[in-house]
Amino acid sequence: MELPILFVFIILGVTILLFVTEYFAIDKIAFLIIIALILLNLTTPEEAISGFSNPAVLTILSLMIIAIGLEDNGVIQWLTRAIKQLKILPLVLLTPAFMLVSASISSFISTTAVVIIFIKIISQLAERYNFSSSKLLMPISFAGILGGSCTLMGTSTNLLINSIARESGVEAFSFFEFSVYGLIFLAIGIVFMTTAARFLPKDPSADLQSEYDIDSYVFTVTISEASDLVGKSISEVDFMDEELATPLKLIRNGNVINAPGKYVQIKAKDNIVLMSTIESINDIAQKHELVINERRRDAQHKKKEEGEDDSDKESDMTYVELLILPGSKLIGNTLKHMRRMSLNGAYPIAIKKRINLRNTKERLIRKNLNDINIKPGDRLLVELQEQQLGKMYALENVAILNQHEYEPAISLRRKITALLILLGIIGLAASGVLSILTASLTGVAAMLLFRLISLENIYHRVNWQIIFLLAGMIPLGIAMSNSGADVWISEQLLKLLQGQPPIMVMGLLFGVTMLLSGFISNNATAIVMTPIAIAMAAGFALDVKPFILAILFGANFSFFTPVGYQTNTLIYGTGLYKFKHFAIIGGILSLILWVVGTLVLTNAL
């Protein structure tokens, strides 16, 4: 093995390790890859930064901007209201109906955006019509992934693989070229998930409440001097005895008492960390004169000194629950730090960690609440005035999860114009009149001309982490080609599979890609595996496109972990599922699709 090939494998191994451990943010990993490739002379500086001008990256960026324009101009709200009409169906039909809608929309709009819409809708419908949202969210997420695999613009992975293949001399895919295969996989997914939904947790809130207290947030309350709790012991406090709130720690004069015993006496100015529900903590705070929001207390004190009456403003304060999405600027921050940040007028008061074995009540006891880091899938409770709720929608990569629906006044003309632009992009790209890149750029230009979007707003809301990830990983694929690493791997596989039927070759390629994408980015998997698939097809003298499609579908079908695909991370963050639900149900679906995909694509050779 030559030294450049060894260097490529070392970089690839370190990259996979960093992705799996999440030691660095994905954009930082991508930037480090670019520098490593240049310093080790695996690519020229121009090749190392070529990802930023790659057609697939620019297409993905354009489609992100289009999605933001659709949201800002009320098209998403239209979609939301239309989906809610499906509530009239019985639950047995609701699962396949929602899956079909999710898949259809995801074929043309970001799957992540679609699933966020469904998370909001289903949480409201489940409470109103008394059914378990866990029966629907996983099927919808899986359907979105399957639907995105039906068209060329359905996912960023499809666009990326098409770009890599085209640069390798392979004829580009047309818009609907692999839609037949995608529809076969979608049909299998709908049938399977409609059946498997019965095995999803029936009453997750009840089951998990006893095990993890997932309906509870962690609050820090301050005992005011006027509180009737002053002088009482923990055992004498009624709401603690009735388990409406569980004391995790008591902080007095800088000293911390973890899991305070029932004979510990409460004093004025004590800070007590409580685990409780939003409703209970409000009642408790009012009844016993506790302070759960330092900013409100300081503001009230100041206004009283100035003789101002803020009772009107106090009455319209509301709590909003934020779901932290991958790529949010809040990730990595602590509650203490966020209280000093600008959150568009909102004040963070509590955090609910994503449910897993590490985030138990005992772990929270041992760690200072203010020092807990925010991660994707966590929920943040903020307080703000109701009239300021609209500002929350400007936060990047944050989903608003609350009962109050904010719908800004948007003219019908703007809604129709934005929708027509989307339909125009799809029509021009699908018909072949324009490439997807040209159609997407034209759509962005149209939105700018009609003043449906502003670039200043776009700069703050585009998920630049994804753009940097793609731009950083593409040069790694170039380095594999420059060093001959892709040819070396394919030669070793050819020796290993010599004399084996094509079905074995296709099955191995499909399976390895699917397995790899379950633990690192599906886009990163596609960039690494596509050159290998092309080289293997050439080595076996077989049609290259089925091999490329094996990478495309394999990279997308990572159903067996909650971290393989962004939408799975989102529904995992709702606290409705455990890792085992993805491993078992998602794993069985992945296995079925792997077998069917191998048979179908081998037949296409």
C-alpha positions as CSV (number, residue, x, y, z in Angstrom):
1,M,0.0,0.0,0.0
2,E,1.4,3.4,-1.0
3,L,1.8,6.2,1.5
4,P,-0.8,8.5,0.0
5,I,-3.4,5.7,0.2
6,L,-2.4,5.1,3.8
7,F,-2.9,8.8,4.6
8,V,-6.3,8.8,3.0
9,F,-7.4,5.8,5.2
10,I,-6.0,7.5,8.3
11,I,-8.0,10.7,7.6
12,L,-11.1,8.6,6.8
13,G,-10.8,6.6,10.0
14,V,-10.3,9.7,12.1
15,T,-13.3,11.3,10.4
16,I,-15.6,8.4,11.1
17,L,-14.4,8.3,14.7
18,L,-15.1,12.0,15.1
19,F,-18.6,11.7,13.5
20,V,-19.5,8.8,15.8
21,T,-18.2,10.4,19.0
22,E,-19.5,13.9,18.1
23,Y,-16.3,15.2,19.7
24,F,-16.4,18.2,17.3
25,A,-19.2,19.8,15.4
26,I,-19.6,18.5,11.9
27,D,-18.6,21.8,10.3
28,K,-15.4,21.8,12.3
29,I,-14.7,18.3,11.2
30,A,-15.2,19.2,7.6
31,F,-12.8,22.2,7.9
32,L,-10.1,20.0,9.5
33,I,-10.5,17.5,6.6
34,I,-9.8,20.3,4.1
35,I,-6.6,21.4,5.9
36,A,-5.4,17.8,6.4
37,L,-5.8,17.1,2.6
38,I,-3.8,20.2,1.7
39,L,-1.0,19.7,4.2
40,L,-0.5,16.0,3.2
41,N,-0.6,16.9,-0.6
42,L,-3.5,14.6,-1.2
43,T,-5.3,17.4,-3.1
44,T,-4.3,20.8,-4.5
45,P,-5.6,23.8,-2.5
46,E,-8.0,24.4,-5.4
47,E,-9.3,20.9,-5.2
48,A,-9.6,21.1,-1.4
49,I,-12.0,24.0,-1.6
50,S,-13.8,22.8,-4.8
51,G,-16.7,21.6,-2.6
52,F,-17.9,25.1,-2.1
53,S,-18.5,25.5,-5.8
54,N,-19.8,21.9,-6.4
55,P,-23.2,21.9,-8.2
56,A,-24.7,19.6,-5.7
57,V,-23.8,21.8,-2.8
58,L,-25.1,24.9,-4.5
59,T,-28.3,23.1,-5.4
60,I,-28.8,22.0,-1.8
61,L,-28.2,25.6,-0.6
62,S,-30.7,26.9,-3.1
63,L,-33.3,24.4,-2.0
64,M,-32.7,25.3,1.6
65,I,-33.5,28.9,0.7
66,I,-36.6,27.9,-1.2
67,A,-37.8,26.0,1.9
68,I,-37.3,29.1,4.1
69,G,-39.2,31.1,1.6
70,L,-42.1,28.7,1.7
71,E,-42.2,28.8,5.4
72,D,-42.0,32.6,5.6
73,N,-44.8,33.1,3.1
74,G,-47.4,30.8,4.6
75,V,-47.2,27.8,2.3
76,I,-46.1,25.6,5.2
77,Q,-49.1,26.9,7.2
78,W,-51.4,26.0,4.3
79,L,-49.9,22.5,4.3
80,T,-50.3,22.2,8.0
81,R,-54.0,23.0,7.9
82,A,-54.5,20.5,5.0
83,I,-52.8,17.7,6.9
84,K,-54.9,18.3,10.0
85,Q,-58.0,17.3,7.9
86,L,-56.8,13.7,8.0
87,K,-57.8,13.5,11.7
88,I,-61.2,12.3,10.6
89,L,-59.7,8.9,9.6
90,P,-59.6,6.0,12.1
91,L,-56.2,5.3,13.6
92,V,-55.7,2.1,11.5
93,L,-55.9,4.3,8.3
94,L,-54.2,7.3,9.8
95,T,-50.8,5.7,9.8
96,P,-50.7,4.8,6.0
97,A,-52.4,8.1,5.2
98,F,-49.9,10.2,7.1
99,M,-47.0,8.1,5.7
100,L,-48.2,8.7,2.1
101,V,-48.5,12.5,2.7
102,S,-45.1,12.6,4.3
103,A,-43.5,10.7,1.5
104,S,-45.2,12.7,-1.2
105,I,-44.1,16.0,0.2
106,S,-40.6,14.8,1.1
107,S,-40.1,13.9,-2.6
108,F,-39.8,17.6,-3.3
109,I,-39.3,19.5,0.0
110,S,-36.7,18.9,2.8
111,T,-37.7,15.7,4.7
112,T,-36.5,17.4,8.0
113,A,-38.9,20.3,7.4
114,V,-41.8,17.9,6.7
115,V,-41.2,15.9,9.9
116,I,-41.0,19.0,12.0
117,I,-44.4,20.0,10.7
118,F,-45.8,16.5,11.6
119,I,-44.3,16.6,15.1
120,K,-46.3,19.8,15.8
121,I,-49.5,18.5,14.2
122,I,-49.5,15.1,15.8
123,S,-48.6,16.4,19.3
124,Q,-51.8,18.5,19.1
125,L,-54.0,15.9,17.5
126,A,-52.9,13.2,20.0
127,E,-53.9,15.3,23.0
128,R,-57.1,16.4,21.4
129,Y,-58.3,13.0,20.1
130,N,-56.6,10.8,22.8
131,F,-54.3,8.6,20.7
132,S,-50.6,7.9,21.1
133,S,-48.4,10.1,19.0
134,S,-45.7,7.4,19.1
135,K,-47.8,5.3,16.8
136,L,-47.4,7.9,14.1
137,L,-44.1,9.8,14.4
138,M,-41.7,6.9,13.7
139,P,-43.8,5.8,10.6
140,I,-43.9,9.4,9.4
141,S,-40.1,9.8,9.8
142,F,-39.4,6.6,7.9
143,A,-41.9,7.5,5.2
144,G,-40.2,10.9,4.7
145,I,-36.9,9.2,4.2
146,L,-38.4,6.7,1.8
147,G,-40.2,9.4,-0.1
148,G,-37.1,11.5,-0.4
149,S,-35.5,8.5,-2.2
150,C,-38.0,8.6,-5.0
151,T,-36.8,11.7,-6.9
152,L,-33.5,13.3,-7.7
153,M,-34.2,16.4,-5.6
154,G,-35.8,14.4,-2.7
155,T,-32.6,14.4,-0.5
156,S,-29.2,16.1,-0.5
157,T,-27.7,12.6,-0.7
158,N,-29.3,12.0,-4.1
159,L,-28.0,15.2,-5.5
160,L,-24.6,14.6,-4.1
161,I,-24.3,11.1,-5.5
162,N,-25.5,12.3,-8.9
163,S,-22.9,15.0,-8.9
164,I,-20.0,12.6,-8.0
165,A,-21.2,10.1,-10.6
166,R,-21.4,12.8,-13.3
167,E,-17.9,14.0,-12.5
168,S,-16.6,10.4,-12.8
169,G,-18.0,10.2,-16.4
170,V,-21.2,8.5,-15.6
171,E,-24.4,9.7,-17.3
172,A,-26.4,11.9,-14.9
173,F,-29.7,10.6,-13.5
174,S,-32.9,12.1,-14.7
175,F,-35.5,13.5,-12.2
176,F,-37.7,10.4,-12.0
177,E,-35.2,7.8,-13.3
178,F,-35.1,5.7,-10.1
179,S,-38.6,6.6,-8.9
180,V,-40.0,3.1,-9.6
181,Y,-37.5,1.5,-7.2
182,G,-38.2,4.2,-4.7
183,L,-42.0,3.5,-4.9
184,I,-41.4,-0.2,-4.3
185,F,-39.4,0.6,-1.2
186,L,-42.0,3.1,-0.1
187,A,-44.8,0.5,-0.5
188,I,-42.9,-2.0,1.6
189,G,-42.2,0.6,4.2
190,I,-45.9,1.6,4.5
191,V,-47.2,-1.9,4.8
192,F,-44.5,-2.9,7.3
193,M,-44.8,0.2,9.5
194,T,-48.6,0.1,9.5
195,T,-48.3,-3.4,10.9
196,A,-45.4,-2.7,13.2
197,A,-47.0,0.5,14.7
198,R,-48.9,-1.8,17.0
199,F,-45.6,-2.8,18.7
200,L,-44.6,0.8,19.3
201,P,-45.1,2.1,22.9
202,K,-48.8,2.4,23.6
203,D,-48.7,4.9,26.3
204,P,-45.1,6.3,26.4
205,S,-45.9,9.1,28.7
206,A,-47.1,6.7,31.4
207,D,-44.4,4.1,30.9
208,L,-41.5,6.6,30.7
209,Q,-42.9,8.8,33.5
210,S,-42.3,6.1,36.1
211,E,-38.9,5.3,34.7
212,Y,-37.4,8.6,33.6
213,D,-39.9,11.4,34.6
214,I,-40.0,12.6,31.0
215,D,-42.9,14.9,31.7
216,S,-40.8,16.8,34.2
217,Y,-38.5,19.7,33.7
218,V,-35.7,20.7,36.0
219,F,-36.3,24.1,37.6
220,T,-34.3,26.2,40.1
221,V,-36.5,28.0,42.5
222,T,-35.5,30.7,45.1
223,I,-37.2,30.7,48.5
224,S,-38.4,34.3,49.1
225,E,-38.4,35.7,52.6
226,A,-42.2,35.9,52.5
227,S,-42.5,32.2,51.6
228,D,-44.4,30.0,54.0
229,L,-41.8,27.3,53.5
230,V,-39.2,29.2,55.5
231,G,-38.4,27.2,58.7
232,K,-40.1,24.0,57.4
233,S,-38.3,20.7,56.8
234,I,-38.4,18.9,53.4
235,S,-40.8,16.4,54.9
236,E,-43.2,19.1,56.0
237,V,-43.6,20.6,52.5
238,D,-46.9,19.3,51.0
239,F,-46.0,19.4,47.3
240,M,-42.8,17.4,47.9
241,D,-44.7,14.9,50.0
242,E,-47.3,14.5,47.3
243,E,-44.5,14.1,44.7
244,L,-45.7,17.1,42.7
245,A,-42.1,18.2,42.7
246,T,-39.0,16.2,43.5
247,P,-36.1,18.0,45.2
248,L,-32.8,17.2,43.5
249,K,-30.5,19.5,45.3
250,L,-30.4,22.5,47.7
251,I,-28.0,25.3,47.3
252,R,-27.3,27.5,50.3
253,N,-24.6,30.2,50.5
254,G,-22.7,28.5,47.6
255,N,-22.8,25.1,49.3
256,V,-24.6,22.3,47.5
257,I,-26.6,19.5,49.2
258,N,-27.4,16.8,46.7
259,A,-30.7,14.9,47.2
260,P,-31.5,16.8,50.4
261,G,-33.0,14.6,53.2
262,K,-36.5,15.0,54.6
263,Y,-35.1,16.6,57.8
264,V,-33.2,19.4,56.0
265,Q,-34.7,22.7,57.1
266,I,-35.5,25.3,54.4
267,K,-34.3,28.9,54.8
268,A,-34.9,32.2,53.0
269,K,-32.8,32.7,49.9
270,D,-32.2,29.0,49.5
271,N,-32.1,27.8,45.9
272,I,-33.8,24.4,45.4
273,V,-33.5,22.4,42.2
274,L,-36.8,20.7,41.6
275,M,-38.0,18.3,39.0
276,S,-41.7,19.0,38.2
277,T,-44.1,19.7,35.4
278,I,-44.7,23.1,34.0
279,E,-48.3,23.3,35.4
280,S,-47.3,22.1,38.9
281,I,-44.3,24.4,39.2
282,N,-46.5,27.4,38.4
283,D,-49.1,26.5,41.0
284,I,-46.4,25.8,43.6
285,A,-44.5,29.0,42.9
286,Q,-47.7,31.2,43.3
287,K,-48.9,29.4,46.4
288,H,-45.6,29.4,48.3
289,E,-44.1,32.6,46.8
290,L,-41.2,31.0,45.1
291,V,-39.2,32.6,42.4
292,I,-38.5,30.5,39.3
293,N,-37.3,33.3,37.0
294,E,-34.5,35.6,38.3
295,R,-35.0,38.1,35.5
296,R,-38.7,38.6,36.3
297,R,-37.9,39.0,40.0
298,D,-35.3,41.6,39.3
299,A,-37.6,43.4,36.9
300,Q,-40.5,43.5,39.3
301,H,-38.3,44.8,42.1
302,K,-37.0,47.6,39.9
303,K,-40.5,48.6,38.7
304,K,-41.8,48.6,42.3
305,E,-38.9,51.0,43.2
306,E,-39.8,53.2,40.3
307,G,-43.5,53.1,41.2
308,E,-44.6,51.3,37.9
309,D,-47.3,48.8,37.6
310,D,-46.5,45.8,35.4
311,S,-49.5,43.7,36.2
312,D,-50.8,43.9,32.6
313,K,-47.5,42.7,31.2
314,E,-47.2,40.0,33.8
315,S,-50.6,38.5,32.8
316,D,-49.6,37.9,29.2
317,M,-46.4,36.0,30.0
318,T,-46.3,32.5,28.5
319,Y,-44.1,29.5,28.4
320,V,-42.8,28.1,25.1
321,E,-41.1,24.7,24.6
322,L,-38.3,24.7,22.1
323,L,-37.0,21.5,20.5
324,I,-33.3,21.9,19.7
325,L,-32.5,20.6,16.2
326,P,-29.1,19.6,14.8
327,G,-27.2,22.7,13.7
328,S,-28.8,25.0,16.2
329,K,-26.5,27.8,17.5
330,L,-27.7,26.8,21.0
331,I,-26.0,23.5,21.0
332,G,-23.1,23.3,23.4
333,N,-24.3,26.2,25.5
334,T,-25.3,25.9,29.1
335,L,-28.4,27.3,30.7
336,K,-26.3,29.9,32.5
337,H,-24.7,31.1,29.3
338,M,-28.0,31.2,27.4
339,R,-29.5,33.5,30.0
340,R,-26.9,36.0,28.9
341,M,-27.5,35.5,25.2
342,S,-30.1,37.1,23.0
343,L,-33.0,34.7,22.5
344,N,-35.3,37.2,20.8
345,G,-36.8,38.4,24.0
346,A,-37.2,34.9,25.6
347,Y,-35.7,33.9,28.9
348,P,-34.6,30.2,29.4
349,I,-35.8,28.8,32.7
350,A,-35.6,25.0,32.4
351,I,-34.2,22.2,30.3
352,K,-35.4,18.7,29.6
353,K,-32.6,16.4,28.3
354,R,-33.1,14.0,25.4
355,I,-34.1,10.7,27.0
356,N,-31.4,8.0,27.1
357,L,-29.7,5.8,29.6
358,R,-27.3,8.6,30.6
359,N,-29.9,11.2,31.3
360,T,-31.6,9.8,34.3
361,K,-32.7,11.8,37.3
362,E,-29.6,10.6,39.2
363,R,-27.3,12.1,36.6
364,L,-29.0,15.4,36.8
365,I,-28.6,15.4,40.6
366,R,-24.8,15.1,40.3
367,K,-24.5,17.9,37.8
368,N,-25.2,21.6,38.3
369,L,-28.3,22.5,36.3
370,N,-26.7,25.6,35.0
371,D,-23.7,23.6,33.7
372,I,-25.7,21.1,31.6
373,N,-24.8,21.4,27.9
374,I,-27.6,21.6,25.3
375,K,-27.5,18.9,22.7
376,P,-29.7,18.0,19.7
377,G,-33.0,16.6,20.8
378,D,-33.1,18.4,24.1
379,R,-36.0,20.7,25.0
380,L,-35.7,24.2,26.4
381,L,-38.4,25.9,28.3
382,V,-38.4,29.7,27.8
383,E,-40.6,32.5,29.2
384,L,-41.7,35.5,27.1
385,Q,-44.7,37.7,26.4
386,E,-47.3,36.2,24.1
387,Q,-47.0,39.1,21.6
388,Q,-43.3,38.2,21.2
389,L,-44.0,34.6,20.3
390,G,-43.5,35.3,16.6
391,K,-39.8,36.1,17.2
392,M,-39.2,32.5,18.3
393,Y,-39.7,31.4,14.7
394,A,-36.6,33.4,13.6
395,L,-34.3,31.1,15.8
396,E,-32.2,28.9,13.6
397,N,-32.7,25.1,13.8
398,V,-35.2,25.3,16.6
399,A,-38.7,23.8,16.5
400,I,-41.5,25.5,18.5
401,L,-43.5,22.9,20.4
402,N,-46.5,24.4,22.1
403,Q,-50.2,24.6,21.8
404,H,-50.3,28.2,20.7
405,E,-50.1,28.5,16.9
406,Y,-48.5,31.6,15.6
407,E,-49.7,32.5,12.1
408,P,-48.4,35.9,10.9
409,A,-50.7,37.9,8.6
410,I,-49.6,36.9,5.1
411,S,-51.4,38.0,2.0
412,L,-53.0,35.4,-0.3
413,R,-50.9,36.8,-3.2
414,R,-47.6,36.0,-1.4
415,K,-48.8,32.5,-0.6
416,I,-49.8,31.7,-4.1
417,T,-46.7,33.3,-5.6
418,A,-44.4,31.2,-3.4
419,L,-46.3,28.0,-4.2
420,L,-46.2,28.7,-7.9
421,I,-42.4,29.2,-7.7
422,L,-42.0,25.8,-6.0
423,L,-44.2,24.1,-8.7
424,G,-42.2,25.9,-11.4
425,I,-39.0,24.6,-10.0
426,I,-40.3,21.0,-9.9
427,G,-41.8,21.3,-13.4
428,L,-38.7,22.7,-15.0
429,A,-36.4,20.2,-13.3
430,A,-38.7,17.2,-13.9
431,S,-39.2,18.0,-17.5
432,G,-35.5,18.4,-18.2
433,V,-36.0,22.0,-19.5
434,L,-33.5,23.1,-16.9
435,S,-31.1,21.2,-14.6
436,I,-32.1,21.0,-10.9
437,L,-29.3,23.5,-10.1
438,T,-30.5,26.1,-12.7
439,A,-34.1,25.6,-11.7
440,S,-33.3,26.0,-8.0
441,L,-31.2,29.2,-8.6
442,T,-34.0,30.5,-10.8
443,G,-36.5,29.9,-8.0
444,V,-34.3,31.8,-5.5
445,A,-34.0,34.7,-8.0
446,A,-37.8,34.7,-8.4
447,M,-38.4,34.8,-4.6
448,L,-35.9,37.7,-4.4
449,L,-37.5,39.6,-7.2
450,F,-41.0,39.2,-5.7
451,R,-39.6,40.2,-2.3
452,L,-40.7,36.9,-0.8
453,I,-37.3,36.5,1.0
454,S,-34.5,38.7,2.1
455,L,-30.9,37.7,1.9
456,E,-30.2,39.2,5.3
457,N,-32.7,36.8,6.8
458,I,-31.4,33.9,4.8
459,Y,-27.8,34.4,6.0
460,H,-29.0,33.7,9.6
461,R,-31.3,30.8,8.9
462,V,-29.5,28.5,6.4
463,N,-28.0,25.5,8.1
464,W,-24.4,26.3,7.2
465,Q,-23.1,23.2,9.0
466,I,-24.6,21.0,6.3
467,I,-23.0,23.2,3.6
468,F,-19.6,23.0,5.3
469,L,-20.0,19.3,5.8
470,L,-20.6,18.7,2.1
471,A,-17.9,21.1,1.0
472,G,-15.4,19.4,3.3
473,M,-16.3,15.8,2.5
474,I,-16.2,16.2,-1.3
475,P,-12.5,16.8,-1.4
476,L,-12.0,13.6,0.6
477,G,-13.6,11.8,-2.4
478,I,-11.2,13.6,-4.7
479,A,-8.3,12.6,-2.5
480,M,-9.4,8.9,-2.7
481,S,-9.3,9.2,-6.5
482,N,-6.0,11.1,-6.6
483,S,-4.3,8.6,-4.3
484,G,-5.9,5.6,-5.9
485,A,-7.5,4.6,-2.7
486,D,-10.8,3.9,-4.4
487,V,-9.1,1.6,-7.0
488,W,-7.1,-0.1,-4.2
489,I,-10.3,-0.9,-2.2
490,S,-12.2,-2.1,-5.3
491,E,-9.2,-4.3,-6.3
492,Q,-9.2,-5.9,-2.8
493,L,-13.0,-6.4,-3.1
494,L,-12.6,-7.9,-6.6
495,K,-10.1,-10.4,-5.3
496,L,-12.4,-11.2,-2.3
497,L,-15.5,-11.6,-4.5
498,Q,-13.9,-13.2,-7.5
499,G,-16.2,-15.9,-8.9
500,Q,-19.1,-14.7,-6.8
501,P,-22.4,-14.0,-8.5
502,P,-23.4,-10.3,-9.0
503,I,-26.1,-10.6,-6.2
504,M,-23.3,-11.2,-3.6
505,V,-21.4,-8.1,-4.9
506,M,-24.6,-5.9,-4.9
507,G,-25.6,-7.2,-1.4
508,L,-22.3,-6.5,0.1
509,L,-22.1,-3.0,-1.3
510,F,-25.7,-2.2,-0.3
511,G,-25.3,-3.6,3.2
512,V,-22.0,-1.9,4.0
513,T,-23.3,1.4,2.9
514,M,-26.5,1.0,5.0
515,L,-24.5,-0.1,8.0
516,L,-22.0,2.9,7.7
517,S,-24.8,5.4,7.3
518,G,-26.4,4.3,10.5
519,F,-23.6,5.9,12.5
520,I,-22.2,8.7,10.4
521,S,-23.7,11.3,8.1
522,N,-25.5,9.7,5.1
523,N,-23.9,12.4,2.9
524,A,-20.5,11.5,4.2
525,T,-21.2,7.8,3.6
526,A,-22.3,8.6,0.0
527,I,-19.1,10.6,-0.7
528,V,-16.9,7.7,0.5
529,M,-18.8,4.8,-1.1
530,T,-19.8,6.2,-4.5
531,P,-16.2,6.2,-6.0
532,I,-15.8,2.6,-4.7
533,A,-19.1,1.5,-6.3
534,I,-18.1,3.0,-9.7
535,A,-14.7,1.3,-9.5
536,M,-16.3,-2.1,-8.6
537,A,-18.7,-1.9,-11.5
538,A,-15.9,-1.2,-13.9
539,G,-13.9,-4.1,-12.4
540,F,-16.7,-6.6,-12.8
541,A,-17.6,-5.1,-16.3
542,L,-21.2,-4.5,-15.1
543,D,-23.6,-1.6,-15.6
544,V,-22.6,1.2,-13.2
545,K,-25.9,2.8,-12.4
546,P,-27.4,-0.1,-10.3
547,F,-24.2,0.0,-8.2
548,I,-24.6,3.8,-7.7
549,L,-28.3,3.3,-6.8
550,A,-27.2,0.7,-4.2
551,I,-25.2,3.6,-2.6
552,L,-28.0,6.0,-2.9
553,F,-30.7,3.8,-1.3
554,G,-28.2,2.3,1.2
555,A,-27.1,5.7,2.5
556,N,-30.7,6.9,2.9
557,F,-32.1,3.7,4.6
558,S,-30.5,4.1,8.0
559,F,-33.6,3.2,10.0
560,F,-31.9,1.1,12.7
561,T,-30.4,4.0,14.8
562,P,-31.8,7.3,15.9
563,V,-28.7,9.1,14.8
564,G,-28.3,7.9,11.2
565,Y,-30.8,10.4,9.7
566,Q,-31.7,13.8,11.0
567,T,-35.4,13.1,11.2
568,N,-34.9,10.1,13.3
569,T,-32.9,12.2,15.7
570,L,-35.8,14.6,15.9
571,I,-38.4,12.1,16.8
572,Y,-36.0,10.4,19.2
573,G,-35.7,13.8,20.9
574,T,-39.4,13.9,21.7
575,G,-38.8,11.2,24.3
576,L,-41.4,8.8,22.9
577,Y,-38.9,6.1,21.8
578,K,-35.9,4.3,23.2
579,F,-32.9,3.1,21.2
580,K,-34.4,-0.4,21.1
581,H,-37.4,0.8,19.1
582,F,-35.1,1.9,16.3
583,A,-32.8,-1.2,16.6
584,I,-35.7,-3.7,16.4
585,I,-38.4,-2.1,14.2
586,G,-36.0,0.0,12.2
587,G,-33.6,-2.8,12.0
588,I,-36.2,-5.3,10.6
589,L,-37.3,-2.7,8.0
590,S,-33.7,-2.1,7.0
591,L,-33.1,-5.8,6.7
592,I,-36.2,-6.3,4.5
593,L,-35.2,-3.3,2.3
594,W,-31.6,-4.6,2.0
595,V,-32.8,-8.0,0.7
596,V,-35.4,-6.5,-1.7
597,G,-33.0,-3.8,-2.8
598,T,-30.3,-6.3,-3.5
599,L,-32.7,-8.5,-5.6
600,V,-34.2,-5.6,-7.5
601,L,-30.9,-3.8,-8.4
602,T,-29.2,-7.1,-9.3
603,N,-32.0,-7.8,-11.7
604,A,-31.4,-4.4,-13.3
605,L,-27.8,-5.3,-14.2
